Each structure stands twice: as structure tokens, then as C-alpha cells.
């Protein structure tokens, strides 16, 4: 099997496996976002007609998935990707009528209070959401009872408890790894505010190995990202699942 065909795993990710892996890798901005979203969605209640903010949506694969798989109306907000670039992806995928692309910074969102039924962030929350006050900001945009769900690089042990960033992780991401936390850290960080009720906080069981499969596919099919893929593979192979995974966390306002 090729590295790309290893991304089709209907026994584990039946919904994600319906999507062309070459298309998905072509939109690469991080480890398989559809696997993360499909796993996270098991802890959410997404119903047709809901208005969902896809925060840190990147090139838009997760927004396409949300619109197609759950029949929700999506606002895809990202700082690094121009709205017209993402809109072209949505048009090609046939979901332009259900997904709106917005260029926005996560601390200055151009939305009305209580305007979303759910806010979802796949592999991006670590860049903007770890500050103590951010939960109070982002939940302003949720309706009462609205849902928040994130999938973010996770650790099996807090770096604070380790006393240092493991060298193989530091070699790739440097100090930024201090934004990678355990599910228990996230649960406490959110619950202590009493702004939300945490409904799930867990490590993705296959997070490390899934990440490695994705990096190998990118190495094989993304020549422009070869160096980054090689460095990621080196980090993951050195880790062997000791520290690295993804934290999946959901809550209700």
C-alpha cells in the first residue's frame, strides 16, 4: 500500500474515508483534520440547520466535512488563509451555499454575540486559546446551551510536570510545545471558570500513529513540504507514542 492509500480506513474512520486522500493532502495544514473531526464529533450533537463556527479552518477541509456530513451551516474563519482562497475550495466541493469563508483573527471575531449553535476548532486552538481569559471571550459567541469542541495537539504528561520539553519535540516546535496539554489540563482550565460544562476530555487513542500516517503521506505527495514532513516524522518516530497524541475536548455553555 502507498502512504496515501493508508489514509483510507473505513473500519476506523468511515466518513473520512469517503473523501479523496489526495484532495485532503493537497489542502494540508496539519495532521489529518477529518480524522480528528470525525473522532471529535462522536462527543458532539450536530444537527442539520445548526450554525457552526469552524475556527481556524485553514484551507477548509473541515468546513466541507461539517456541511456535507451533518447538514449544518458553517462559517469558516481563518487568519492565515484568504477568504477567496477558501471560498474556491467550498465552491469546488459543492458546498458554497452552506459555507461562508471569513478572514478573521481569533481574538477579534466579527460576529454577533450568541450567534452560533456550536464552535469547533481542529488543530488550531493551541495557537490562540490557551490564555486563561480566552474561554470567556469565545463563549460569548455561543447560544445558551451551545457546544464548544476542540482537537489540539496533546501530551500524555504535562510539560510542567516533566520539567522540560522533551528534546525530540523541542527540536521541531521549540517553546511552542508549552501550548500542548493533557486532557486533564483542559478539563480543569474550562471547568474552573463555570462558564461551561465539560462533556468530554480525552486523548485520541491512535493520535500518535494517525499523525505518523499523515506525515508519511505528506512526504510522499507534497514535494513542497518535504522538509517539514521529514522533521515531523523524525519527532514522531522518536516519540513512539510516549508523549504525543491529540486532546479532544467538548463542552456546553
C-alpha positions as CSV (number, residue, x, y, z in Angstrom):
1,X,0.0,0.0,0.0
2,X,1.1,3.6,-0.6
3,X,1.3,6.1,2.1
4,X,-1.7,7.9,0.5
5,X,-3.9,4.7,0.5
6,X,-3.2,4.3,4.2
7,X,-5.4,7.4,4.8
8,X,-8.4,5.4,3.7
9,X,-9.5,3.4,6.7
10,X,-13.3,2.8,6.6
11,X,-13.1,0.5,9.6
12,X,-11.9,3.3,11.8
13,X,-13.0,6.5,10.0
14,X,-15.9,5.5,7.8
15,X,-17.0,9.1,7.0
16,X,-13.5,10.5,6.3
17,X,-12.7,7.5,4.1
18,X,-15.2,8.7,1.6
19,X,-13.0,11.7,0.8
20,X,-10.2,11.7,-1.7
21,X,-7.0,11.5,0.3
22,X,-5.1,13.3,-2.5
23,X,-7.5,16.2,-2.2
24,X,-7.1,16.2,1.6
25,X,-3.3,16.1,1.5
26,X,-3.4,18.9,-1.1
27,X,-5.0,21.1,1.5
28,X,-2.5,20.1,4.2
29,X,-2.1,22.5,7.1
30,X,-1.7,19.8,9.8
31,X,-2.4,16.2,10.7
32,X,-5.4,14.6,9.1
33,X,-8.2,17.1,10.1
34,X,-11.0,14.9,9.0
35,X,-9.9,12.0,11.3
36,X,-9.7,14.5,14.2
37,X,-13.1,16.0,13.4
38,X,-14.8,12.6,12.9
39,X,-13.5,11.4,16.2
40,X,-14.4,14.7,18.0
41,X,-17.9,14.6,16.5
42,X,-18.7,11.5,18.5
43,X,-18.8,13.7,21.6
44,X,-20.9,16.5,20.0
45,X,-24.6,16.7,18.9
46,X,-24.6,18.3,15.5
47,X,-27.9,18.5,13.8
48,X,-29.0,19.8,10.3
49,X,-29.6,23.5,10.2
50,X,-27.3,24.4,13.1
51,X,-25.0,27.4,12.6
52,X,-21.4,26.3,13.3
53,X,-18.2,28.3,13.5
54,X,-15.2,26.4,12.2
55,X,-12.5,28.4,13.9
56,X,-9.0,28.1,12.4
57,X,-10.5,26.4,9.4
58,X,-7.3,26.5,7.2
59,X,-7.9,25.6,3.6
60,X,-11.4,24.4,4.5
61,X,-11.5,20.6,4.5
62,X,-13.2,20.5,7.9
63,X,-15.8,23.0,6.8
64,X,-16.6,20.9,3.8
65,X,-16.9,17.9,6.1
66,X,-19.2,19.6,8.5
67,X,-21.6,20.9,5.8
68,X,-21.7,17.5,4.0
69,X,-21.8,15.1,6.9
70,X,-24.0,17.0,9.3
71,X,-26.1,19.4,7.2
72,X,-25.0,22.4,9.2
73,X,-24.5,26.0,8.1
74,X,-20.8,26.8,8.5
75,X,-18.8,30.0,8.9
76,X,-15.2,29.1,8.2
77,X,-12.9,31.6,9.9
78,X,-9.2,31.7,9.5
79,X,-6.4,34.3,9.8
80,X,-3.8,32.8,7.5
81,X,-6.0,31.8,4.5
82,X,-7.7,34.5,2.4
83,X,-11.4,34.2,2.3
84,X,-11.5,33.9,-1.5
85,X,-9.0,31.1,-1.4
86,X,-11.1,29.1,1.0
87,X,-14.3,30.0,-0.9
88,X,-12.8,28.5,-4.1
89,X,-12.4,25.2,-2.2
90,X,-16.0,25.3,-1.0
91,X,-17.3,26.0,-4.5
92,X,-15.3,23.1,-6.0
93,X,-16.7,20.8,-3.2
94,X,-20.2,21.9,-3.9
95,X,-20.9,23.4,-0.5
96,X,-20.7,27.2,-1.3
97,X,-24.3,27.6,-0.4
98,X,-23.7,26.2,3.1
99,X,-20.2,27.5,4.0
100,X,-19.2,31.2,4.3
101,X,-15.5,32.0,4.3
102,X,-14.3,34.8,6.6
103,X,-10.8,36.1,7.2
104,X,-10.6,36.8,10.9
105,X,-8.3,36.9,13.9
106,X,-9.4,34.7,16.8
107,X,-9.3,37.5,19.3
108,X,-11.2,40.0,17.2
109,X,-14.1,37.9,15.7
110,X,-16.6,39.9,13.6
111,X,-19.7,38.1,14.8
112,X,-22.7,38.9,17.0
113,X,-23.0,37.5,20.5
114,X,-24.8,34.2,20.8
115,X,-24.9,33.7,17.1
116,X,-23.6,30.1,16.9
117,X,-25.0,26.7,18.0
118,X,-21.5,25.2,18.0
119,X,-17.9,26.4,17.7
120,X,-15.4,23.8,16.5
121,X,-11.6,24.2,16.2
122,X,-9.5,21.5,14.7
123,X,-5.7,21.6,15.2
124,X,-5.6,25.4,15.7
125,X,-6.9,26.2,19.2
126,X,-3.4,25.8,20.6
127,X,-2.4,28.9,18.7
128,X,-4.9,31.3,20.3
129,X,-7.0,29.5,23.0
130,X,-4.7,28.6,25.9
131,X,-4.8,32.0,27.7
132,X,-6.8,32.0,30.9
133,X,-9.3,34.5,29.6
134,X,-10.0,33.1,26.1
135,X,-12.8,30.8,27.1
136,X,-14.8,33.8,28.4
137,X,-14.3,35.5,25.1
138,X,-15.1,32.7,22.7
139,X,-18.2,31.5,24.6
140,X,-19.7,35.0,24.1
141,X,-20.5,33.8,20.5
142,X,-22.3,30.6,21.6
143,X,-26.0,30.5,22.2
144,X,-27.1,29.3,25.7
145,X,-26.6,25.5,25.6
146,X,-24.2,25.8,22.6
147,X,-21.3,23.5,22.2
148,X,-17.6,24.0,22.0
149,X,-15.3,21.3,20.7
150,X,-11.6,21.3,20.0
151,X,-9.0,18.8,18.8
152,X,-5.5,20.1,19.7
153,X,-2.0,18.5,19.9
154,X,-2.0,16.8,23.3
155,X,0.5,15.4,25.8
156,X,0.3,12.3,27.9
157,X,2.1,14.3,30.7
158,X,2.2,18.0,31.3
159,X,5.4,19.6,30.2
160,X,5.4,21.5,33.6
161,X,5.5,18.1,35.3
162,X,8.2,16.8,33.0
163,X,10.3,19.9,33.9
164,X,11.4,20.4,30.3
165,X,10.2,20.0,26.7
166,X,11.3,16.6,25.5
167,X,14.3,17.1,23.1
168,X,12.7,15.4,20.1
169,X,9.6,17.7,20.5
170,X,11.6,20.8,21.1
171,X,13.7,20.1,18.0
172,X,10.7,20.6,15.8
173,X,8.4,23.1,17.6
174,X,10.6,24.7,20.2
175,X,8.9,26.6,23.0
176,X,5.5,26.4,21.3
177,X,5.1,22.9,22.8
178,X,4.1,24.6,26.1
179,X,0.7,25.1,24.5
180,X,0.3,21.3,24.2
181,X,-1.6,20.0,27.2
182,X,-3.2,16.9,28.6
183,X,-7.0,16.4,28.5
184,X,-7.0,16.8,32.3
185,X,-5.4,20.2,32.0
186,X,-8.1,21.3,29.5
187,X,-10.9,19.9,31.7
188,X,-9.7,21.9,34.7
189,X,-9.0,25.0,32.7
190,X,-12.5,25.1,31.4
191,X,-14.5,23.8,34.4
192,X,-12.9,26.1,36.9
193,X,-14.5,29.1,35.1
194,X,-18.0,27.7,35.5
195,X,-18.7,29.2,32.0
196,X,-19.2,25.7,30.5
197,X,-19.8,22.1,31.5
198,X,-17.2,19.8,30.1
199,X,-18.8,16.9,28.4
200,X,-15.7,15.0,27.3
201,X,-11.9,15.4,27.6
202,X,-9.8,12.5,26.3
203,X,-6.7,11.7,24.4
204,X,-7.2,10.3,20.9
205,X,-6.3,6.6,21.3
206,X,-4.5,6.5,17.9
207,X,-3.4,10.1,17.9
208,X,0.3,9.4,17.6
209,X,0.1,6.7,15.0
210,X,-2.5,8.6,13.0
211,X,-0.2,11.6,12.9
212,X,2.6,9.5,11.6
213,X,0.5,8.1,8.8
214,X,-0.4,11.6,7.8
215,X,3.2,12.8,7.8
216,X,4.3,9.9,5.7
217,X,1.5,10.7,3.1
218,X,2.6,14.3,3.0
219,X,6.2,13.3,2.5
220,X,5.1,11.1,-0.4
221,X,2.7,13.6,-2.1
222,X,3.7,17.1,-1.0
223,X,7.1,17.9,-2.5
224,X,6.8,21.5,-1.3
225,X,6.5,20.3,2.2
226,X,9.1,17.6,2.2
227,X,11.4,19.1,4.8
228,X,8.6,19.7,7.3
229,X,7.3,16.2,6.8
230,X,10.7,14.7,7.4
231,X,11.1,16.7,10.6
232,X,7.7,15.7,11.8
233,X,8.3,12.0,11.1
234,X,11.6,12.2,13.0
235,X,9.8,13.7,16.0
236,X,7.0,11.1,15.9
237,X,9.3,8.1,15.4
238,X,11.5,9.3,18.3
239,X,8.4,9.7,20.5
240,X,6.8,6.2,19.8
241,X,3.6,7.4,21.5
242,X,5.3,8.1,24.8
243,X,4.2,11.8,25.0
244,X,2.4,12.8,21.8
245,X,-1.3,12.5,20.8
246,X,-4.3,14.8,20.3
247,X,-6.6,16.1,23.1
248,X,-10.3,16.0,22.2
249,X,-12.3,18.3,24.4
250,X,-16.0,19.2,24.3
251,X,-18.3,21.4,26.5
252,X,-21.7,23.1,26.7
253,X,-22.2,26.7,27.6
